[in-house]
Amino acid sequence: MPVLQIEHPVRDFEAWRRSFDADPIGREAGGVWSFRILRPIGHSDYVIVELDFETEDEAASFLEKLRAMWVDAGPRLGFESPKTRIVEVLDAATL
């Protein structure tokens, strides 16, 4: 399972969250079937998002759409160059 990881500082988490929840490029239509929003403990000015996809092509295509959106929205929401990578889940378990 491919996972698109995105991480970056945020100036205002609540404003960032409203933008995320508005879903301007359509996560479900873009192939996202699950997501997680994480934040390092003690760092309310930083966010990590993990988006799960069925295929690597879906993840790569979605990342390109995000990059185009970030040109305008990133500076307005307090970030400019998110760190991104597509990783593969090799194993997972719930204990």
C-alpha positions in Angstrom: 0.0 0.0 0.0 1.5 3.4 -1.0 1.4 6.2 1.5 2.0 9.8 0.6 3.6 11.5 3.5 3.6 15.3 3.7 5.1 17.4 6.5 5.6 21.1 7.1 5.4 23.9 9.6 2.1 25.7 10.0 1.5 29.2 11.2 -2.1 28.7 12.3 -3.2 25.0 12.7 -6.9 25.9 12.8 -6.7 27.8 9.5 -4.7 24.9 8.0 -7.3 22.4 9.3 -10.2 24.3 7.8 -8.4 24.3 4.4 -7.7 20.5 4.8 -11.3 19.8 5.7 -12.5 21.9 2.7 -10.7 19.2 0.5 -10.1 21.6 -2.4 -8.7 18.9 -4.8 -10.9 16.0 -3.7 -9.1 13.3 -1.8 -11.6 10.5 -2.4 -11.8 11.3 -6.2 -8.0 11.3 -6.2 -7.7 7.8 -4.8 -7.2 8.5 -1.1 -9.0 5.9 0.9 -7.7 6.8 4.4 -5.7 9.5 6.0 -4.0 10.4 9.3 -3.0 13.9 10.6 -0.1 13.8 13.1 1.8 16.4 15.0 5.1 16.0 16.9 4.4 16.2 20.7 5.1 19.7 21.9 5.1 21.3 18.4 1.7 22.8 17.6 3.3 24.6 14.7 4.1 21.5 12.6 1.9 18.9 10.9 2.4 15.5 9.2 -0.2 14.1 7.0 -0.3 10.5 5.7 -2.6 9.7 2.7 -3.2 6.0 1.8 -3.7 4.9 -1.8 -4.3 1.6 -3.6 -1.6 2.3 -6.2 1.7 4.2 -6.5 0.4 6.0 -9.7 -2.6 7.4 -7.7 -0.2 8.7 -5.0 2.1 10.3 -7.6 -0.7 11.9 -9.5 -2.3 13.3 -6.3 1.1 14.7 -5.2 1.4 16.6 -8.5 -2.0 18.1 -8.0 -1.0 19.1 -4.4 2.2 20.7 -5.6 0.2 22.9 -8.1 -2.2 23.9 -5.3 0.6 24.7 -2.9 2.0 27.4 -5.2 -0.9 29.6 -4.1 -2.2 28.1 -0.9 1.1 27.3 0.8 2.3 30.8 1.6 -1.2 31.9 2.6 -1.4 29.0 5.1 2.2 29.5 6.4 4.3 27.0 4.5 6.1 27.0 1.3 8.0 23.7 0.6 6.4 20.7 2.3 8.6 17.7 2.7 7.0 14.9 0.7 7.7 11.3 -0.1 5.8 8.2 -1.2 6.5 5.2 1.0 5.3 1.6 0.9 3.8 -0.2 3.8 5.6 -3.5 4.1 3.8 -4.8 7.2 1.3 -3.5 9.8 -0.4 -5.0 12.8 -2.7 -4.1 15.6 -1.7 -5.6 18.9 
